[in-house]
Amino acid sequence: MIKMKPGDWLILFLSLLLIPLSWSMIQRNSGTVTAVEITVGDQPPAVYSIKDPRQITVAGDLGNSVIEISDGKVRVISSPGKRQLCVFSGWHQQGGDNIVCLPNKVGVSLISQQDRFDGINF
């Protein structure tokens, strides 16, 4: 059995304290989502209110993708892509979230006053 020294206990305590703190900072409210922006290929984006429930069918390179807006959330219901990654990503509701159906060249972005932090941003 390994005997823990006082410094080991301090590191363990600080780690257990910092993990929930950092998680709450990442998940903090990013502002109210106001709109959904849908981009298809090189066409200008179409913007829809997040408050109006609807299903939108857009024609991409491979076929039609169906996007659903409901209860302040958005998801892709169907897409002709092989792997269905955009469909399996499920509901998105935070500002700055993106759904991309690459083979079909369809992108969905949630627009808000303040986007949530993304590790890709510098």
Summary of the structure (lengths in Angstrom):
residues: 122
radius of gyration: 19.9
end to end distance: 44.4
largest distance: 64.7
contacts: 309
relative contact order: 0.19
helix: 20%
strand: 35%
